[in-house]
Amino acid sequence: MKKYFDTHFQKDVVILYPGDYFSTFEENELISTVLGSCIAITLFDASAQIGGMNHFMLVSSSSDMDAEEKSGRFGEYAVELLLNDMIKKGAQKKRISAKVFGGSNIFNMPDSGSKVGAQNIFFAFDYLEREKIPVQASDVGGNYPRKIYFDPKTSKVWLKHIKKNTAKDDALRKREEEYRARIKEEEKKKTDIIWF
């Protein structure tokens, strides 16, 4: 997570990376992220004027994790962490609504890259439905990255589809592949299996 002052919006902007979540009731803050196959879910309690956003890359971990290892990089924990954070600040679950973004196949490949985005989309909507959190808006799927800014005080979202740029696409793909490889490596270390 990183924070900076944005001269266009004249507000502080909290930037989320995979695994991050943030909620606030401050007027001067926006939350922003860039998404490929990842998903960002924004949650908002209109009565309390508290909002938040998460950014997760994968639906779940393939290994059993203890409480300390559960993190926002997996959807199964990311929404719960954000909800709990908002409730501690005064939000009530029964009043919360959501918006969902991301889940692209930005590299236009029919392999696991496209499956990750589709799995993330399915998870997000399924989880919110099970938790009875209504989805007010969404922009998911497609073959392009997205940049979003979320105003946690009003629930307003500024969304930009990012045009194809081979150099940036390659850098984003490399970051996503490295992140997936790092997660797999961490999970391998937790088993009694020796990989060779």
N, C-alpha and C positions, 0 to 999 in steps of 0.2 A: 504494500500500500504506500502511496506517495501523495503528498498534498502540495498544491501550488495555487497562486492567485491568478485567475483568468481575467485578463483585461477586457475581453469581449463581454463576458457575463457580469463582470465586476463582482465576482464571488470567489471564495475558495473552492477548489475542485479537488476531491479525493479520488485518486485513480486506483481502480482495483485491478489486480492481476489474478491469474488462476489460483483458486484457493482462498481468496480474500472475501470478506463481507464487511459491510459497514452500515450503521443506521444512525440517524440523528433527528433532532427536532429544531436544529438551528436554521435560521432564515438565510444566512449568508453562505450556505454550503450546497454544492452540487456533487453528485457522485458520477463518475465516468469510467468507461471501460471500452476496450476494443475486443470484438468477438470473431472467431472463425467457427470452428465446430463446437466451441464452448457455448454454454448457456448462461445468461444473466436473468435472474428473476428479481423484479422490483416488487416490494411489498409496501402497502400504504394503509394507515389508519387515519381516515379523514377527520374523525372526531378529535383525536389526540394530536393530529398533524405531525405524525411521526412516520418517516419512511426509511427504507433501506434497500440495499441491493447486494446480491452475491454474484460470484463468477466461478462456475465450476466447469471442469474439463471432462470428467468421466462420471458415469452413473454411480458406480460402486467399486469398492475394492474387491479383488478376488481372494483376499486372505482375511482371516479373522484379525481384527485390530482391537487393542485395548483402548480405554477411554482417552488416554493421552495421544494416541496415534490417529484418532478420528479427526478428520480435518475437512475444511471447506472445499478442498479440491474434488471431493466426491459429492455428487448431487444428493445422495442419501443422507448426508450430514449437513451440507451447505444450507439447505432450506431450514432445517431445524435450528442450526446455529443462529441464523438471521432472525427467525421468529423469536427465539428465546432472548436475543439481544434487544429486540424491539419491545417485548413484553416487560423486560426489566426497566425500560425507559417510560413505561406507561401505556403502551398499546394494548389493545384487547383483541385476541385472535378472532372473535366472532365479528369484528368490524373490519378486518383486514381484507384488502383486495390485491390482485396481482397483475403484473404485465410481464410477458415473456419474450425474450429476444435471443437470436443466435441459432446455432445448430446447422450452419452451412456446410456444404461440401465445397469449400473454397478452391480445392485443387482439381475439382471435376474428375475425380477418380472413382471408379466403381469398386474399389477395394475397401479395406477397413476404415479408411478416412471418411468415406461417405456414411458408413454404418455408425460411426461415433456420433456424428451430428444427428442422425435420425434417432438413435437410441436416447440421446440427451433430450431431444424434443419430446419423445414419447414419455420419458420419465417425468419431465417437468409438468406436463399437463395431467398425467396420471396421479402424481403426488398431490397436486393442488386440488384435483377433484376429490381424492380420498380424504383430504383434510378440510373439504368444504370451503375452500378459499376461491371466490369467483375470479376469473380471468377477465379483466376489463379490456385488454388490448394485447396484440402480439405481432411480431414480425420475425418469422422463423423460416429455416430452410434456405433454398436457393444456392447460388454458387459464388457468393461475394461476402467479404468481411463487412462488419458493421461497427460503427462507433456510436455510442449512445452517451447522453448526458441525462441524468435523472435529478429532478428537484424533489427532495424528500419532504418538503413542506407543502407542496401542491400536487404532487404525483405527475407533473408534466414531464414529458420525455422529448428530447431532441434526438433525432435518429438520422444517421447518414450512412448510405451504402457506399462503401469505398470502392473506387474504380480499380480495375486490374492494373497492377504494376509488378512486372516480373521480378524485379529485385526485391521489393517489399514482400511479395507473395512467397518467394524462396526463403526469405528470412523468417517469415511467420511460420511456414511449413517446418523449417529447421527447428525453431523454438518448440513447436508443438510435438515434433518427433522426439526431441531431446527430453521434453517433459514426460512424455509417455514412457520412454526408455528408462528414465530415472525412477518413475513409479514402479515399473516392472522390476527393476533392480532392487528397490527397497522391499518389494514383496517377496522376491526370491530369498533375500537375506533372512526373512522371518520364518522360512521353512527349514526342515531338516534335510532337504534335498540339496545335493551338491551339483551345480550346473557346470558342464564342461563341453 
